[in-house]
Amino acid sequence: MIKFFFLVPILMCAIWVWYLNEHGYTLKEGLKGFTYIFIFNAILIGFFVTMIFVTK
């Protein structure tokens, strides 16, 4: 399961790029969204990794 954690931010960024293109925004205008995506995913992955070590 842990080997697939890298797919979550890639998928979310792809969805964000699609959203920006559909609504006529540039990637530079959506930079703040990418920052939020990476912060959210870092917290999420950190939580799951911590839970893996706690429950072993």
Buried (B, 14 or more C-beta within 10 A) or exposed (E): EEEEEEEBBEEBBEEBBEEBEEEEEEEEEBEEBBEEBEEEBEEEBEEEEEEEEEEE
